[in-house]
Amino acid sequence: MRAQSQKAWGSGALLREVLEPGGLYPRRRPLKRPTAATLRSDYAAASAWAAELFGAVGPFSLETAEVGRTTVGANQLPAAAIFADAEAEIALVGKAKEAARFLELARVLASLHSSFRAWALKRPLKLLELGADALTAARVALWLQDNPEPGIYVRQLGIPGVHTKFIENHRAVISELALALRANSEPSAIGPADEAFPDSSAEAGSLLGLTQARTPAARFAAGHGFLHPPELVRFRLLDPAVPLLGQARDVTVTAEAFSTLSLPVTRVLITENLVNFLALPERSDTLAIYGGGYGFSSLRDAGWLLGCEVLYWGDLDTHGFRILDQLRAVHPQVVSVLMDEATLLAHRDAWVREPTPSKAVLSRLTAEESALYERLRDDAFGVAVRLEQELVPWDWALVRLDTSR
């Protein structure tokens, strides 16, 4: 009985009911009672079970049902617990104080703006978890409503009690509350209620779209009109004959500046490992880029790369192929190197375990890449096999980088 009520608490249903009763109470929670066969085979145990419930004192009443009339004789057994209201069921799970705190928080939140009541109904447990921080987040959302394009850095916000760390820790809730305000002023701007307040506890590893800013902080800034430090691209010119910036060969520029470059190179190698990037030897007409994992928005606007042979060297695991797949959404001509089955099988002694393998369906891999990705995904070589690119012997790697021309 308590487990059923605990489940209702864990879903937020009980808190929603105390804030906005939906006519669900009195509420019947069915009990799994002994059958006539059980009465016949173990009457004493069934009787003790019934006696325990009949003798229980709690915020509920019992509904009974007759069992065993034609076998052992009619017996009235508990069939369901009846709760008069949500408060009674909350008392059973020992959450009365939390419910009272929730109601107070919801009241104060709604006093800041009536639109926030809908958010409290959708996210009652989040409101309870955040406590006073939810009220501060609501003040930030109200400020954003009054300043839709602030054009400043988050660091420059002048709201009392709000600092950069607070914004970093509560970006999702601030955005949800801002969306609640927008839904109130622009009802057609969003879809159904469930879409209006997405559950920010959903998969934390949700991958960034290539048309979006690459970090949560950058997406938050872009979505609310804040300034944000620009994305950067780090590259090395491997051809000593090509002039760059004096003796500088390892250069970091903004993504915008990178998109405007016009370099006399025909070959570009993107690698995820910093030491690999730094150790790459001189090569004519070649540029090396230090990759940044998921989210290649920094390379999206570099149209001049379309005229180059672009190679990608990533880890030999499911996420390495997923990054390759995303890179091809920006530059479809990309060719993978050192991401083949021969390389994988030649270095069994260096295999490690991939922490959280991807299960995504990838549509931009070649037939060979797709087959290897699927075998890694399906544990054909062992559980969550991974070969990190830095564990491939350097001599082996250089030979194959040369033959990939």
C-alpha positions as CSV (number, residue, x, y, z in Angstrom):
1,M,0.0,0.0,0.0
2,R,2.8,2.4,1.0
3,A,4.7,1.5,-2.2
4,Q,1.8,2.6,-4.4
5,S,1.6,5.9,-2.5
6,Q,5.3,6.4,-2.6
7,K,5.2,5.9,-6.4
8,A,2.5,8.6,-6.6
9,W,4.7,10.9,-4.6
10,G,7.8,10.2,-6.7
11,S,5.9,11.1,-9.9
12,G,4.8,14.4,-8.4
13,A,1.2,13.4,-8.7
14,L,0.4,13.9,-5.0
15,L,1.9,17.4,-4.9
16,R,0.0,18.4,-8.1
17,E,-3.2,17.2,-6.4
18,V,-2.7,19.3,-3.3
19,L,-1.9,22.4,-5.4
20,E,-4.7,21.9,-7.9
21,P,-7.2,19.2,-7.0
22,G,-8.3,17.3,-10.0
23,G,-11.3,15.4,-8.6
24,L,-9.3,12.2,-8.1
25,Y,-10.2,11.8,-4.4
26,P,-11.5,9.9,-2.6
27,R,-8.8,7.7,-4.1
28,R,-8.9,3.9,-4.2
29,R,-5.6,2.0,-4.0
30,P,-6.2,-1.7,-4.7
31,L,-4.5,-4.4,-2.5
32,K,-3.4,-7.8,-3.7
33,R,-5.4,-10.0,-1.3
34,P,-5.3,-13.8,-0.7
35,T,-7.3,-15.9,-3.1
36,A,-9.8,-18.6,-2.2
37,A,-7.1,-21.2,-3.0
38,T,-4.7,-19.4,-0.5
39,L,-7.4,-19.5,2.2
40,R,-7.8,-23.2,1.6
41,S,-4.0,-24.0,1.7
42,D,-2.8,-21.5,4.3
43,Y,-5.8,-20.0,6.2
44,A,-3.7,-19.0,9.2
45,A,-1.3,-16.8,7.2
46,A,-4.2,-15.2,5.2
47,S,-6.1,-14.5,8.4
48,A,-3.0,-12.9,10.0
49,W,-2.5,-10.7,6.9
50,A,-6.1,-9.5,7.1
51,A,-5.9,-8.9,10.9
52,E,-2.8,-6.8,10.5
53,L,-4.6,-4.5,8.0
54,F,-7.9,-4.4,10.0
55,G,-5.9,-3.4,13.0
56,A,-3.7,-0.8,11.3
57,V,-4.2,2.8,12.2
58,G,-3.6,5.2,9.4
59,P,-5.0,8.0,7.2
60,F,-7.1,5.6,5.2
61,S,-10.2,3.4,5.4
62,L,-10.5,-0.1,4.0
63,E,-12.8,-1.5,1.4
64,T,-13.5,-5.2,1.8
65,A,-14.4,-8.0,-0.6
66,E,-15.9,-11.4,0.1
67,V,-13.6,-14.4,-0.7
68,G,-14.0,-18.2,-0.4
69,R,-17.8,-18.5,0.0
70,T,-18.0,-21.8,-2.0
71,T,-14.8,-23.3,-0.7
72,V,-13.9,-22.5,2.9
73,G,-16.8,-20.2,3.7
74,A,-17.3,-16.5,3.2
75,N,-14.4,-14.3,4.4
76,Q,-14.3,-10.5,4.3
77,L,-10.8,-9.5,3.3
78,P,-9.3,-6.0,2.7
79,A,-9.5,-5.2,-1.0
80,A,-8.4,-1.6,-1.3
81,A,-7.3,1.4,0.8
82,I,-9.4,4.5,0.4
83,F,-7.8,7.9,0.9
84,A,-10.1,10.8,1.5
85,D,-7.7,13.3,0.0
86,A,-4.2,13.8,-1.3
87,E,-3.1,15.0,2.1
88,A,-4.0,11.7,3.7
89,E,-2.0,9.8,1.2
90,I,1.0,12.1,1.7
91,A,0.7,11.5,5.4
92,L,1.0,7.7,4.8
93,V,4.5,8.2,3.1
94,G,5.6,10.7,5.8
95,K,5.9,13.7,3.5
96,A,3.5,16.2,5.1
97,K,6.2,18.7,5.9
98,E,7.6,18.6,2.4
99,A,4.1,19.1,1.0
100,A,3.5,22.1,3.2
101,R,6.9,23.5,2.0
102,F,5.9,22.9,-1.6
103,L,2.6,24.8,-1.2
104,E,4.3,27.8,0.3
105,L,7.0,27.8,-2.4
106,A,4.3,27.6,-5.1
107,R,2.3,30.4,-3.5
108,V,5.3,32.7,-3.4
109,L,6.3,31.7,-7.0
110,A,2.8,32.5,-8.3
111,S,2.9,35.8,-6.5
112,L,5.9,36.8,-8.6
113,H,3.9,36.0,-11.8
114,S,0.8,33.9,-12.3
115,S,2.5,32.0,-15.2
116,F,4.8,30.3,-12.8
117,R,2.0,28.3,-11.3
118,A,1.9,26.1,-14.4
119,W,5.6,25.4,-14.0
120,A,5.1,24.5,-10.3
121,L,2.4,22.0,-11.4
122,K,4.6,20.5,-14.1
123,R,7.8,20.4,-11.9
124,P,6.6,20.0,-8.3
125,L,9.6,17.9,-7.1
126,K,12.0,20.3,-8.8
127,L,10.5,23.2,-7.0
128,L,10.8,21.3,-3.7
129,E,14.4,20.4,-4.5
130,L,15.4,23.9,-5.4
131,G,13.5,25.7,-2.6
132,A,14.5,29.4,-2.4
133,D,16.8,29.0,-5.5
134,A,13.7,28.5,-7.6
135,L,12.4,31.9,-6.5
136,T,15.7,33.5,-7.4
137,A,15.6,31.7,-10.8
138,A,12.1,33.1,-11.3
139,R,13.4,36.6,-10.7
140,V,16.1,36.1,-13.4
141,A,13.3,34.9,-15.8
142,L,11.3,38.0,-15.1
143,W,14.4,40.1,-15.7
144,L,14.9,38.4,-19.0
145,Q,11.3,39.1,-19.9
146,D,11.9,42.8,-19.3
147,N,15.3,42.7,-21.1
148,P,14.8,40.3,-24.0
149,E,18.2,41.2,-25.7
150,P,20.4,42.4,-22.9
151,G,23.6,42.3,-25.0
152,I,25.8,41.9,-21.9
153,Y,27.7,39.0,-20.4
154,V,26.0,37.0,-17.7
155,R,28.8,38.2,-15.4
156,Q,27.3,41.7,-15.7
157,L,23.9,40.9,-14.4
158,G,23.0,43.3,-11.6
159,I,20.3,41.2,-9.9
160,P,20.8,41.0,-6.1
161,G,21.9,37.5,-5.1
162,V,22.5,36.3,-8.6
163,H,26.0,35.6,-9.8
164,T,27.6,33.7,-12.6
165,K,27.8,30.4,-10.7
166,F,24.1,30.6,-9.9
167,I,23.2,31.0,-13.6
168,E,25.6,28.1,-14.5
169,N,23.9,25.8,-11.9
170,H,20.3,26.8,-12.8
171,R,20.3,27.5,-16.6
172,A,17.7,24.8,-17.3
173,V,15.2,26.0,-14.7
174,I,15.7,29.7,-15.7
175,S,15.0,28.8,-19.3
176,E,11.9,26.7,-18.3
177,L,10.5,29.6,-16.2
178,A,11.3,32.1,-19.0
179,L,9.4,29.8,-21.4
180,A,6.4,29.8,-19.0
181,L,6.4,33.6,-19.2
182,R,6.5,33.4,-22.9
183,A,3.8,30.9,-23.1
184,N,1.6,33.3,-21.1
185,S,2.2,36.2,-23.5
186,E,2.5,34.1,-26.7
187,P,0.2,31.0,-26.4
188,S,1.0,29.9,-30.0
189,A,4.7,30.1,-29.5
190,I,4.9,26.6,-28.0
191,G,3.2,23.2,-28.2
192,P,1.4,21.2,-25.6
193,A,2.1,21.6,-21.9
194,D,4.5,18.6,-21.8
195,E,6.6,20.3,-24.6
196,A,6.5,23.7,-22.8
197,F,8.5,22.4,-19.8
198,P,10.9,19.7,-21.0
199,D,12.3,17.5,-18.2
200,S,15.8,18.8,-17.6
201,S,16.6,15.6,-15.8
202,A,16.4,13.7,-19.1
203,E,19.5,12.2,-20.6
204,A,22.4,14.5,-19.6
205,G,24.4,13.4,-22.4
206,S,22.0,14.6,-25.1
207,L,24.2,15.6,-28.0
208,L,24.4,19.1,-29.4
209,G,22.9,19.8,-32.8
210,L,25.3,21.1,-35.3
211,T,23.4,24.3,-35.9
212,Q,23.5,25.1,-32.2
213,A,26.2,26.6,-30.0
214,R,28.3,23.8,-28.7
215,T,28.1,24.2,-25.0
216,P,25.1,24.6,-22.6
217,A,26.5,27.9,-21.5
218,A,26.7,29.1,-25.1
219,R,23.2,27.9,-25.9
220,F,21.8,29.6,-22.9
221,A,23.6,32.9,-23.8
222,A,22.4,32.7,-27.4
223,G,18.8,31.8,-26.4
224,H,18.5,34.8,-24.1
225,G,20.5,37.4,-25.9
226,F,23.6,37.4,-23.7
227,L,27.1,37.9,-25.0
228,H,29.3,34.8,-24.8
229,P,33.0,34.2,-25.3
230,P,33.4,33.1,-29.0
231,E,34.1,29.6,-30.0
232,L,37.7,29.0,-30.8
233,V,39.6,26.9,-33.3
234,R,43.1,25.7,-32.6
235,F,45.2,24.7,-35.6
236,R,48.8,24.0,-36.7
237,L,50.2,24.7,-40.1
238,L,52.4,21.7,-40.9
239,D,53.9,23.1,-44.0
240,P,56.9,25.3,-43.0
241,A,56.9,26.9,-46.5
242,V,53.6,28.5,-45.9
243,P,53.8,31.9,-44.2
244,L,51.4,32.5,-41.3
245,L,52.2,34.8,-38.3
246,G,55.9,35.2,-38.2
247,Q,57.3,32.0,-36.6
248,A,53.9,31.1,-35.1
249,R,52.7,27.7,-36.3
250,D,50.3,26.7,-33.5
251,V,47.5,29.3,-33.6
252,T,44.1,29.7,-32.0
253,V,41.5,32.0,-33.5
254,T,37.8,32.6,-33.2
255,A,35.5,30.4,-35.3
256,E,34.4,33.5,-37.2
257,A,38.0,34.4,-38.0
258,F,38.8,30.8,-39.0
259,S,35.9,30.9,-41.5
260,T,37.5,33.8,-43.3
261,L,40.9,32.2,-43.7
262,S,42.4,31.6,-47.1
263,L,45.3,29.2,-46.6
264,P,47.3,27.5,-49.4
265,V,46.6,24.0,-48.1
266,T,44.9,21.1,-49.7
267,R,44.8,18.7,-46.8
268,V,43.3,19.1,-43.3
269,L,43.7,16.5,-40.5
270,I,41.4,16.8,-37.5
271,T,42.5,14.8,-34.4
272,E,40.9,14.7,-30.9
273,N,44.0,14.0,-28.9
274,L,46.2,17.0,-28.0
275,V,49.5,15.2,-28.0
276,N,48.8,13.7,-31.4
277,F,47.9,17.2,-32.6
278,L,51.2,18.6,-31.2
279,A,53.3,15.7,-32.4
280,L,52.2,15.6,-36.1
281,P,55.3,16.1,-38.2
282,E,55.8,18.6,-41.0
283,R,53.7,17.9,-44.1
284,S,53.4,20.0,-47.3
285,D,50.1,21.7,-48.0
286,T,48.7,20.3,-44.7
287,L,46.8,21.9,-41.8
288,A,46.1,20.1,-38.5
289,I,43.1,21.0,-36.3
290,Y,42.6,20.1,-32.7
291,G,39.1,18.7,-32.5
292,G,36.7,19.5,-29.7
293,G,34.6,16.4,-29.6
294,Y,30.9,16.8,-30.2
295,G,29.5,20.0,-31.8
296,F,31.4,21.1,-34.8
297,S,29.6,24.4,-35.0
298,S,33.1,26.1,-34.9
299,L,33.8,24.6,-38.3
300,R,30.4,24.9,-39.8
301,D,31.0,28.3,-41.5
302,A,34.5,27.5,-42.8
303,G,33.4,27.1,-46.4
304,W,37.0,27.0,-47.6
305,L,37.4,23.5,-46.1
306,L,35.1,22.2,-48.8
307,G,37.9,22.6,-51.2
308,C,40.3,20.5,-49.1
309,E,40.8,16.8,-48.4
310,V,39.6,16.5,-44.8
311,L,40.7,13.6,-42.6
312,Y,39.3,12.7,-39.2
313,W,41.2,10.7,-36.6
314,G,39.2,9.9,-33.6
315,D,39.0,7.2,-30.9
316,L,38.0,3.7,-32.1
317,D,34.8,3.4,-30.1
318,T,31.1,4.2,-30.6
319,H,31.4,7.8,-29.7
320,G,34.4,8.3,-32.1
321,F,32.1,7.2,-34.9
322,R,29.3,9.3,-33.7
323,I,31.5,12.4,-33.7
324,L,32.6,11.4,-37.3
325,D,29.0,11.2,-38.3
326,Q,28.3,14.7,-36.9
327,L,31.3,16.1,-38.6
328,R,30.1,14.9,-41.9
329,A,26.9,16.8,-41.4
330,V,29.1,19.9,-41.7
331,H,31.7,18.7,-44.1
332,P,30.4,15.6,-46.0
333,Q,33.8,15.0,-47.7
334,V,35.5,13.9,-44.5
335,V,37.5,10.6,-44.6
336,S,38.3,8.7,-41.5
337,V,41.8,7.4,-40.8
338,L,43.0,4.9,-38.3
339,M,39.4,4.1,-37.5
340,D,39.2,0.7,-39.1
341,E,38.9,-2.9,-38.0
342,A,42.5,-3.7,-38.9
343,T,43.8,-1.0,-36.5
344,L,41.4,-2.2,-33.8
345,L,42.4,-5.8,-34.0
346,A,46.1,-5.1,-34.2
347,H,46.0,-3.4,-30.8
348,R,44.0,-5.8,-28.6
349,D,46.4,-5.3,-25.7
350,A,45.5,-1.6,-25.6
351,W,41.7,-2.0,-25.5
352,V,39.9,-0.4,-22.6
353,R,36.2,-0.2,-21.7
354,E,34.1,2.6,-23.1
355,P,32.1,4.1,-20.2
356,T,28.8,4.8,-21.9
357,P,28.6,3.4,-25.4
358,S,26.4,5.1,-27.9
359,K,23.3,3.2,-29.3
360,A,22.4,5.9,-31.9
361,V,21.6,5.1,-35.5
362,L,24.2,6.8,-37.6
363,S,23.4,7.6,-41.2
364,R,26.6,9.3,-42.5
365,L,29.1,6.4,-42.1
366,T,30.5,4.4,-45.0
367,A,29.5,0.8,-45.3
368,E,32.8,-0.3,-43.6
369,E,32.6,2.3,-40.9
370,S,28.9,1.4,-40.2
371,A,29.7,-2.3,-40.0
372,L,32.5,-1.6,-37.4
373,Y,30.4,0.8,-35.5
374,E,27.6,-1.7,-35.2
375,R,29.9,-4.5,-34.1
376,L,31.3,-2.2,-31.4
377,R,27.8,-1.1,-30.4
378,D,26.7,-4.8,-30.2
379,D,29.7,-5.9,-28.2
380,A,30.9,-8.3,-31.0
381,F,34.5,-7.8,-29.8
382,G,33.8,-7.8,-26.1
383,V,31.9,-5.6,-23.7
384,A,32.2,-1.9,-24.6
385,V,35.5,-2.2,-26.4
386,R,37.4,1.0,-27.0
387,L,40.8,1.8,-28.5
388,E,41.9,5.3,-27.6
389,Q,43.8,7.1,-30.4
390,E,46.7,7.9,-28.1
391,L,47.3,4.2,-27.5
392,V,48.0,3.5,-31.1
393,P,51.8,3.3,-31.6
394,W,53.1,6.4,-33.2
395,D,55.1,4.6,-35.9
396,W,52.0,2.6,-36.9
397,A,49.9,5.8,-37.0
398,L,52.4,7.8,-39.1
399,V,52.6,5.1,-41.7
400,R,48.9,5.0,-42.2
401,L,48.6,8.8,-42.2
402,D,51.1,8.9,-45.0
403,T,49.3,6.2,-47.0
404,S,46.0,8.0,-46.6
405,R,47.1,10.6,-49.2
